[in-house]
Amino acid sequence: VMPFLGRPDVLIVSAGYDAHYRDPMQLMKLRTSTYRQMSEAVKQIGCPVLFLLEGGYAPEVLAECVEETLGPWVED
């Protein structure tokens, strides 16, 4: 989807962490590092981004994934 977005005025991301392999739902079996990679890709678009927290039912995994998602935004 990213190449087709162009540069939107704002991007709203539904940040669901129930796709992590250690989450009880295991919807996509993603690794923690995958969330950072996706966040870095979103940052490349170069517009304001709003992350809305959804899904994620294992607190320790949720915390790790949120940290990875926000990492590229706070490390600059």
C-alpha positions as CSV (number, residue, x, y, z in Angstrom):
1,V,0.0,0.0,0.0
2,M,2.8,2.4,0.8
3,P,3.9,3.2,-2.7
4,F,0.4,4.1,-3.7
5,L,-0.2,6.5,-0.8
6,G,1.9,9.3,-2.1
7,R,2.2,11.9,0.6
8,P,-1.0,12.3,2.6
9,D,-1.7,15.3,4.9
10,V,-1.8,12.9,7.9
11,L,-1.7,9.1,8.3
12,I,-3.7,7.3,11.0
13,V,-2.3,3.9,12.0
14,S,-4.3,1.3,13.7
15,A,-1.6,-0.2,15.9
16,G,-2.7,-3.6,16.8
17,Y,-0.2,-5.9,18.5
18,D,-2.3,-9.1,18.6
19,A,-0.4,-10.1,15.5
20,H,2.7,-10.8,17.6
21,Y,3.7,-14.5,17.8
22,R,3.7,-14.3,21.7
23,D,0.2,-12.8,21.9
24,P,-2.6,-15.2,22.6
25,M,-4.4,-14.3,19.4
26,Q,-1.2,-14.8,17.2
27,L,-3.0,-13.4,14.2
28,M,0.1,-13.1,12.0
29,K,3.0,-14.4,14.1
30,L,5.0,-11.2,13.7
31,R,8.3,-10.6,15.6
32,T,8.9,-7.6,17.8
33,S,11.4,-6.2,15.4
34,T,8.8,-6.2,12.6
35,Y,6.9,-3.4,14.3
36,R,10.0,-1.2,14.2
37,Q,10.5,-2.0,10.5
38,M,6.9,-1.1,9.8
39,S,7.2,2.1,11.8
40,E,10.4,3.1,10.0
41,A,8.6,2.6,6.7
42,V,5.7,4.7,7.8
43,K,8.1,7.5,8.9
44,Q,9.6,7.5,5.4
45,I,6.4,8.8,4.1
46,G,7.2,12.2,5.7
47,C,3.8,13.3,7.0
48,P,2.3,13.6,10.5
49,V,1.3,10.2,11.9
50,L,-1.2,9.3,14.7
51,F,-0.9,5.8,16.2
52,L,-4.0,4.4,17.8
53,L,-3.5,1.5,20.1
54,E,-5.6,-1.5,19.4
55,G,-5.3,-5.2,20.2
56,G,-2.5,-6.8,22.2
57,Y,-3.4,-9.1,25.0
58,A,-0.1,-10.0,26.5
59,P,1.1,-7.0,28.6
60,E,4.8,-7.8,28.4
61,V,4.6,-8.3,24.6
62,L,2.5,-5.2,24.2
63,A,5.0,-3.0,26.0
64,E,7.9,-4.3,23.8
65,C,6.0,-3.8,20.6
66,V,4.9,-0.2,21.5
67,E,8.5,0.6,22.4
68,E,9.7,-0.7,19.0
69,T,6.9,1.1,17.2
70,L,7.8,4.5,18.8
71,G,11.6,4.0,18.7
72,P,12.1,5.5,15.2
73,W,10.1,8.5,16.2
74,V,11.9,9.4,19.5
75,E,15.5,8.4,18.6
76,D,16.1,11.4,16.2
